Amino acid sequence: MRKPAQTIDRQWDILSLIPREPLSLSTAEVLDRLRSRGHEVDIRTVQRDFVALETRFMLTCRTEGRTNYWSWSNKQPMVDLPTMSTVTAITLLLARDYLIPVMPAPIVEELSPYFSKATEKLKGTKLANWRERVSMIGRGPALAPATVDSNVFAAVQMSLLDNRQLNIRYRSRSAEKHQKMTVNPLGLVSRDGVFYLVATLWKYHDIRQLALHRMTFAEIAEQKASRPRSFDLDSYINDEYAFAYPSSEKKIQLEALFDAGAAHHLTERALAKDQQLVNEGNGKMRLRASVADTQELYWWLLGFGDQVEVIRPRQLRRAMQTTVESMARMYGSNNPAKSTDRRHWSSTSN
């Protein structure tokens, strides 16, 4: 004979499993999830639980054939036991502000009542205005985010969740027309306001980065996506430096002379674990570090202008020299747009 406490625990778990409309779970799916939580239960017991719960709570039941699908009614206030704490509330709202762009749409929809509850919870507290007093910003001018078709975005997210192929229409930056492609989604990456789908194409194995704003159409296919066994998204980003655009696979031994002011931030945030920063006198700091050989490193060094001189490796020094000479010709005395003012830009950060 089942104890009343077991019934209460099981029914409470059922209530916590049921999603809000338009999402739903079948009775059999609820049974599987209850068993995964350690409940020893059969389908008949779960069906009786639903009969009891349906009369007490605003659960909706949709029947397709002989299968019942259960949801919370959108009219039902969120059940919140134990009560939501202010710490949980502010965490949820920060997650809403910063993480929603990378959350699957069904999850955002399911969390919507929690966000509303969190806003209500913070009213009249010291934390009510906390989100107005903190922010996350990036470097450089604030560019408008690239516009992504909402249907494309939803299809990409669901294809990743279900591990299914996508049929898309895509125009690369160098192409004049859109091309039809079948892709195997591997991951979704947000970088500086642009979303990229990391994927392989058709039956090929080379990994591509497809900007979502260049997709005009995306439809989930029936076929399962082909995923390389060795692929790991974190490793692809952090170890292979895929989004830093590597020039070679090996690290380089960077040696550069910085103006002391320009190098100050490197005393607080090292460029590499083996970084050495030596005061050379005359307002110069010598940096030595083992770093990835990437285009991002090259652009970073160029951003310092005449406040840095690359000493080694020679190949990087020559690349910097070529760029500087080209800029000198562009801004030289024969250029009518030349300004006689020479401005030095320096960081205002402390």
C-alpha positions as a Python dict, from the first residue, in 0.01 Angstrom:
ca = {
    (1, 'M'): (0, 0, 0),
    (2, 'R'): (136, 341, -97),
    (3, 'K'): (197, 592, 179),
    (4, 'P'): (28, 937, 156),
    (5, 'A'): (373, 1103, 157),
    (6, 'Q'): (475, 904, -151),
    (7, 'T'): (159, 1013, -332),
    (8, 'I'): (218, 1379, -243),
    (9, 'D'): (583, 1362, -357),
    (10, 'R'): (487, 1196, -684),
    (11, 'Q'): (202, 1436, -760),
    (12, 'W'): (417, 1734, -679),
    (13, 'D'): (679, 1604, -923),
    (14, 'I'): (407, 1565, -1186),
    (15, 'L'): (305, 1928, -1141),
    (16, 'S'): (666, 2040, -1169),
    (17, 'L'): (714, 1840, -1492),
    (18, 'I'): (414, 1976, -1681),
    (19, 'P'): (503, 2266, -1916),
    (20, 'R'): (286, 2565, -1996),
    (21, 'E'): (84, 2595, -2314),
    (22, 'P'): (155, 2554, -2601),
    (23, 'L'): (414, 2296, -2486),
    (24, 'S'): (287, 1964, -2353),
    (25, 'L'): (387, 1618, -2232),
    (26, 'S'): (208, 1290, -2288),
    (27, 'T'): (112, 1065, -1997),
    (28, 'A'): (376, 815, -2106),
    (29, 'E'): (645, 1087, -2115),
    (30, 'V'): (551, 1194, -1763),
    (31, 'L'): (575, 829, -1652),
    (32, 'D'): (928, 799, -1795),
    (33, 'R'): (1042, 1116, -1620),
    (34, 'L'): (890, 1010, -1289),
    (35, 'R'): (1078, 680, -1308),
    (36, 'S'): (1401, 868, -1384),
    (37, 'R'): (1341, 1058, -1057),
    (38, 'G'): (1316, 733, -864),
    (39, 'H'): (939, 681, -845),
    (40, 'E'): (827, 319, -872),
    (41, 'V'): (502, 375, -1055),
    (42, 'D'): (292, 237, -1342),
    (43, 'I'): (84, 408, -1611),
    (44, 'R'): (-247, 341, -1430),
    (45, 'T'): (-128, 526, -1121),
    (46, 'V'): (-17, 826, -1325),
    (47, 'Q'): (-352, 833, -1504),
    (48, 'R'): (-532, 839, -1167),
    (49, 'D'): (-300, 1117, -1050),
    (50, 'F'): (-397, 1327, -1349),
    (51, 'V'): (-768, 1275, -1278),
    (52, 'A'): (-712, 1406, -924),
    (53, 'L'): (-485, 1693, -1024),
    (54, 'E'): (-697, 1808, -1318),
    (55, 'T'): (-987, 1889, -1084),
    (56, 'R'): (-768, 2088, -843),
    (57, 'F'): (-535, 2272, -1082),
    (58, 'M'): (-592, 2437, -1417),
    (59, 'L'): (-435, 2160, -1625),
    (60, 'T'): (-538, 2126, -1986),
    (61, 'C'): (-560, 1792, -2163),
    (62, 'R'): (-534, 1755, -2541),
    (63, 'T'): (-622, 1414, -2681),
    (64, 'E'): (-476, 1285, -3006),
    (65, 'G'): (-593, 933, -3087),
    (66, 'R'): (-554, 740, -2763),
    (67, 'T'): (-281, 968, -2622),
    (68, 'N'): (-341, 1250, -2372),
    (69, 'Y'): (-110, 1550, -2373),
    (70, 'W'): (-93, 1767, -2061),
    (71, 'S'): (-13, 2136, -2013),
    (72, 'W'): (-53, 2410, -1758),
    (73, 'S'): (-316, 2659, -1869),
    (74, 'N'): (-176, 3004, -1945),
    (75, 'K'): (-449, 3139, -1714),
    (76, 'Q'): (-313, 2949, -1414),
    (77, 'P'): (-84, 3159, -1189),
    (78, 'M'): (262, 3009, -1148),
    (79, 'V'): (279, 2760, -861),
    (80, 'D'): (576, 2867, -650),
    (81, 'L'): (665, 2641, -357),
    (82, 'P'): (882, 2723, -175),
    (83, 'T'): (842, 3095, -241),
    (84, 'M'): (1093, 3254, -478),
    (85, 'S'): (1378, 3436, -300),
    (86, 'T'): (1500, 3781, -404),
    (87, 'V'): (1837, 3628, -497),
    (88, 'T'): (1665, 3381, -730),
    (89, 'A'): (1451, 3663, -874),
    (90, 'I'): (1743, 3891, -964),
    (91, 'T'): (1936, 3595, -1108),
    (92, 'L'): (1641, 3505, -1332),
    (93, 'L'): (1607, 3863, -1458),
    (94, 'L'): (1979, 3891, -1532),
    (95, 'A'): (1957, 3559, -1717),
    (96, 'R'): (1664, 3697, -1915),
    (97, 'D'): (1860, 4008, -2016),
    (98, 'Y'): (2187, 3839, -2110),
    (99, 'L'): (2113, 3476, -2193),
    (100, 'I'): (1784, 3485, -2385),
    (101, 'P'): (1962, 3541, -2719),
    (102, 'V'): (2119, 3195, -2692),
    (103, 'M'): (1827, 3012, -2529),
    (104, 'P'): (1597, 2791, -2739),
    (105, 'A'): (1261, 2962, -2798),
    (106, 'P'): (1055, 2689, -2621),
    (107, 'I'): (1264, 2734, -2305),
    (108, 'V'): (1220, 3113, -2314),
    (109, 'E'): (845, 3064, -2351),
    (110, 'E'): (837, 2819, -2060),
    (111, 'L'): (1037, 3059, -1841),
    (112, 'S'): (817, 3359, -1919),
    (113, 'P'): (591, 3321, -1611),
    (114, 'Y'): (901, 3289, -1393),
    (115, 'F'): (1035, 3617, -1529),
    (116, 'S'): (702, 3782, -1451),
    (117, 'K'): (707, 3634, -1102),
    (118, 'A'): (1064, 3756, -1048),
    (119, 'T'): (972, 4112, -1150),
    (120, 'E'): (679, 4105, -908),
    (121, 'K'): (900, 3963, -631),
    (122, 'L'): (1149, 4250, -653),
    (123, 'K'): (894, 4531, -643),
    (124, 'G'): (952, 4751, -340),
    (125, 'T'): (1288, 4588, -253),
    (126, 'K'): (1642, 4728, -271),
    (127, 'L'): (1708, 4501, -568),
    (128, 'A'): (1423, 4640, -776),
    (129, 'N'): (1657, 4878, -964),
    (130, 'W'): (1966, 4658, -958),
    (131, 'R'): (1954, 4584, -1331),
    (132, 'E'): (1962, 4959, -1399),
    (133, 'R'): (2291, 4985, -1207),
    (134, 'V'): (2492, 4707, -1371),
    (135, 'S'): (2578, 4642, -1733),
    (136, 'M'): (2800, 4438, -1965),
    (137, 'I'): (2974, 4615, -2252),
    (138, 'G'): (3222, 4525, -2523),
    (139, 'R'): (3514, 4703, -2685),
    (140, 'G'): (3492, 4928, -2986),
    (141, 'P'): (3200, 5118, -3133),
    (142, 'A'): (2860, 4970, -3055),
    (143, 'L'): (2739, 4826, -3385),
    (144, 'A'): (2374, 4740, -3433),
    (145, 'P'): (2312, 4363, -3398),
    (146, 'A'): (2272, 4177, -3726),
    (147, 'T'): (1905, 4109, -3801),
    (148, 'V'): (1810, 3741, -3804),
    (149, 'D'): (1478, 3608, -3934),
    (150, 'S'): (1285, 3473, -3634),
    (151, 'N'): (1179, 3159, -3823),
    (152, 'V'): (1539, 3091, -3920),
    (153, 'F'): (1655, 3136, -3563),
    (154, 'A'): (1388, 2901, -3426),
    (155, 'A'): (1467, 2634, -3687),
    (156, 'V'): (1840, 2651, -3608),
    (157, 'Q'): (1777, 2612, -3234),
    (158, 'M'): (1538, 2321, -3276),
    (159, 'S'): (1772, 2144, -3520),
    (160, 'L'): (2045, 2160, -3256),
    (161, 'L'): (1809, 2030, -2987),
    (162, 'D'): (1684, 1742, -3202),
    (163, 'N'): (2019, 1673, -3378),
    (164, 'R'): (1854, 1704, -3720),
    (165, 'Q'): (1982, 1837, -4051),
    (166, 'L'): (1878, 2178, -4183),
    (167, 'N'): (1792, 2278, -4537),
    (168, 'I'): (1882, 2644, -4581),
    (169, 'R'): (1926, 2920, -4834),
    (170, 'Y'): (2250, 3103, -4765),
    (171, 'R'): (2455, 3379, -4923),
    (172, 'S'): (2819, 3399, -4822),
    (173, 'R'): (2988, 3737, -4799),
    (174, 'S'): (3161, 3690, -5135),
    (175, 'A'): (2864, 3542, -5325),
    (176, 'E'): (2610, 3734, -5530),
    (177, 'K'): (2323, 3487, -5497),
    (178, 'H'): (2178, 3265, -5227),
    (179, 'Q'): (2265, 2897, -5243),
    (180, 'K'): (2062, 2599, -5123),
    (181, 'M'): (2252, 2391, -4867),
    (182, 'T'): (2196, 2095, -4640),
    (183, 'V'): (2385, 2145, -4316),
    (184, 'N'): (2470, 1936, -4011),
    (185, 'P'): (2442, 2175, -3711),
    (186, 'L'): (2715, 2141, -3447),
    (187, 'G'): (2679, 2452, -3235),
    (188, 'L'): (2551, 2808, -3210),
    (189, 'V'): (2792, 3092, -3123),
    (190, 'S'): (2718, 3458, -3050),
    (191, 'R'): (3005, 3697, -3118),
    (192, 'D'): (2982, 4077, -3113),
    (193, 'G'): (2612, 4083, -3201),
    (194, 'V'): (2639, 3819, -3474),
    (195, 'F'): (2512, 3461, -3445),
    (196, 'Y'): (2706, 3186, -3622),
    (197, 'L'): (2595, 2830, -3684),
    (198, 'V'): (2895, 2600, -3662),
    (199, 'A'): (2821, 2316, -3905),
    (200, 'T'): (2935, 2081, -4178),
    (201, 'L'): (2778, 2082, -4525),
    (202, 'W'): (2616, 1778, -4684),
    (203, 'K'): (2856, 1480, -4637),
    (204, 'Y'): (3173, 1687, -4612),
    (205, 'H'): (3378, 1696, -4292),
    (206, 'D'): (3530, 2046, -4295),
    (207, 'I'): (3369, 2273, -4036),
    (208, 'R'): (3207, 2598, -4147),
    (209, 'Q'): (3079, 2910, -3973),
    (210, 'L'): (2750, 3029, -4120),
    (211, 'A'): (2619, 3373, -4016),
    (212, 'L'): (2249, 3344, -3936),
    (213, 'H'): (2166, 3689, -4077),
    (214, 'R'): (2276, 3565, -4419),
    (215, 'M'): (2014, 3288, -4414),
    (216, 'T'): (1681, 3370, -4580),
    (217, 'F'): (1528, 3028, -4519),
    (218, 'A'): (1582, 2736, -4281),
    (219, 'E'): (1377, 2418, -4252),
    (220, 'I'): (1440, 2119, -4029),
    (221, 'A'): (1494, 1798, -4229),
    (222, 'E'): (1392, 1446, -4131),
    (223, 'Q'): (1748, 1311, -4142),
    (224, 'K'): (1963, 1300, -3832),
    (225, 'A'): (2260, 1535, -3842),
    (226, 'S'): (2605, 1385, -3892),
    (227, 'R'): (2828, 1493, -3604),
    (228, 'P'): (3204, 1423, -3596),
    (229, 'R'): (3281, 1212, -3289),
    (230, 'S'): (3578, 1423, -3191),
    (231, 'F'): (3399, 1758, -3221),
    (232, 'D'): (3367, 1966, -2905),
    (233, 'L'): (3239, 2323, -2932),
    (234, 'D'): (3441, 2460, -2639),
    (235, 'S'): (3759, 2304, -2772),
    (236, 'Y'): (3682, 2435, -3121),
    (237, 'I'): (3657, 2790, -2982),
    (238, 'N'): (3917, 2793, -2704),
    (239, 'D'): (4180, 2541, -2816),
    (240, 'E'): (4158, 2569, -3193),
    (241, 'Y'): (4094, 2947, -3183),
    (242, 'A'): (3841, 2903, -3463),
    (243, 'F'): (3677, 3243, -3409),
    (244, 'A'): (4014, 3418, -3374),
    (245, 'Y'): (4097, 3311, -3732),
    (246, 'P'): (4427, 3121, -3686),
    (247, 'S'): (4708, 3180, -3935),
    (248, 'S'): (4887, 2861, -3830),
    (249, 'E'): (4834, 2577, -3585),
    (250, 'K'): (5147, 2646, -3378),
    (251, 'K'): (5190, 2914, -3116),
    (252, 'I'): (5439, 3193, -3174),
    (253, 'Q'): (5686, 3356, -2936),
    (254, 'L'): (5573, 3717, -2940),
    (255, 'E'): (5820, 3989, -2842),
    (256, 'A'): (5711, 4352, -2861),
    (257, 'L'): (5801, 4694, -2720),
    (258, 'F'): (5505, 4883, -2577),
    (259, 'D'): (5475, 5237, -2453),
    (260, 'A'): (5448, 5202, -2076),
    (261, 'G'): (5098, 5350, -2070),
    (262, 'A'): (4973, 5115, -2339),
    (263, 'A'): (5123, 4813, -2161),
    (264, 'H'): (4982, 4894, -1818),
    (265, 'H'): (4670, 4682, -1862),
    (266, 'L'): (4894, 4380, -1927),
    (267, 'T'): (5019, 4407, -1567),
    (268, 'E'): (4661, 4345, -1457),
    (269, 'R'): (4544, 4102, -1726),
    (270, 'A'): (4819, 3884, -1870),
    (271, 'L'): (4820, 3795, -2238),
    (272, 'A'): (4954, 3442, -2166),
    (273, 'K'): (5048, 3224, -1870),
    (274, 'D'): (5419, 3257, -1949),
    (275, 'Q'): (5400, 3633, -2007),
    (276, 'Q'): (5710, 3836, -1916),
    (277, 'L'): (5682, 4214, -1894),
    (278, 'V'): (6010, 4398, -1836),
    (279, 'N'): (6058, 4771, -1782),
    (280, 'E'): (6316, 4880, -2039),
    (281, 'G'): (6333, 5242, -1924),
    (282, 'N'): (6263, 5543, -2146),
    (283, 'G'): (5892, 5476, -2108),
    (284, 'K'): (5908, 5133, -2277),
    (285, 'M'): (5796, 4787, -2163),
    (286, 'R'): (5917, 4469, -2334),
    (287, 'L'): (5656, 4194, -2364),
    (288, 'R'): (5741, 3829, -2422),
    (289, 'A'): (5464, 3568, -2442),
    (290, 'S'): (5364, 3243, -2614),
    (291, 'V'): (5043, 3322, -2804),
    (292, 'A'): (4822, 3175, -3074),
    (293, 'D'): (4911, 3288, -3424),
    (294, 'T'): (4579, 3445, -3524),
    (295, 'Q'): (4438, 3730, -3724),
    (296, 'E'): (4277, 3853, -3403),
    (297, 'L'): (4624, 3899, -3247),
    (298, 'Y'): (4736, 4092, -3556),
    (299, 'W'): (4432, 4323, -3537),
    (300, 'W'): (4487, 4372, -3163),
    (301, 'L'): (4847, 4480, -3215),
    (302, 'L'): (4751, 4716, -3499),
    (303, 'G'): (4501, 4878, -3266),
    (304, 'F'): (4788, 5021, -3057),
    (305, 'G'): (4923, 5217, -3355),
    (306, 'D'): (5265, 5367, -3285),
    (307, 'Q'): (5249, 5265, -2919),
    (308, 'V'): (5381, 4916, -2998),
    (309, 'E'): (5667, 4776, -3205),
    (310, 'V'): (5668, 4406, -3286),
    (311, 'I'): (6022, 4264, -3259),
    (312, 'R'): (5957, 3893, -3312),
    (313, 'P'): (5859, 3676, -3488),
    (314, 'R'): (5997, 3823, -3809),
    (315, 'Q'): (5701, 3716, -4017),
    (316, 'L'): (5461, 3909, -3793),
    (317, 'R'): (5695, 4210, -3789),
    (318, 'R'): (5704, 4210, -4170),
    (319, 'A'): (5323, 4190, -4187),
    (320, 'M'): (5296, 4488, -3950),
    (321, 'Q'): (5556, 4677, -4155),
    (322, 'T'): (5369, 4614, -4481),
    (323, 'T'): (5045, 4742, -4333),
    (324, 'V'): (5212, 5050, -4181),
    (325, 'E'): (5384, 5137, -4509),
    (326, 'S'): (5053, 5105, -4693),
    (327, 'M'): (4888, 5334, -4438),
    (328, 'A'): (5175, 5583, -4468),
    (329, 'R'): (5115, 5602, -4843),
    (330, 'M'): (4744, 5648, -4783),
    (331, 'Y'): (4795, 5929, -4534),
    (332, 'G'): (5115, 6068, -4695),
    (333, 'S'): (5189, 6422, -4809),
    (334, 'N'): (5061, 6356, -5162),
    (335, 'N'): (4718, 6271, -5028),
    (336, 'P'): (4495, 6581, -5043),
    (337, 'A'): (4293, 6450, -4748),
    (338, 'K'): (4602, 6457, -4525),
    (339, 'S'): (4559, 6644, -4196),
    (340, 'T'): (4850, 6840, -4051),
    (341, 'D'): (4737, 6752, -3701),
    (342, 'R'): (4895, 6445, -3544),
    (343, 'R'): (4683, 6311, -3264),
    (344, 'H'): (4784, 6053, -3008),
    (345, 'W'): (4498, 5849, -2874),
    (346, 'S'): (4550, 5700, -2531),
    (347, 'S'): (4335, 5491, -2304),
    (348, 'T'): (4131, 5669, -2039),
    (349, 'S'): (4092, 5350, -1834),
    (350, 'N'): (4237, 5330, -1485),
}
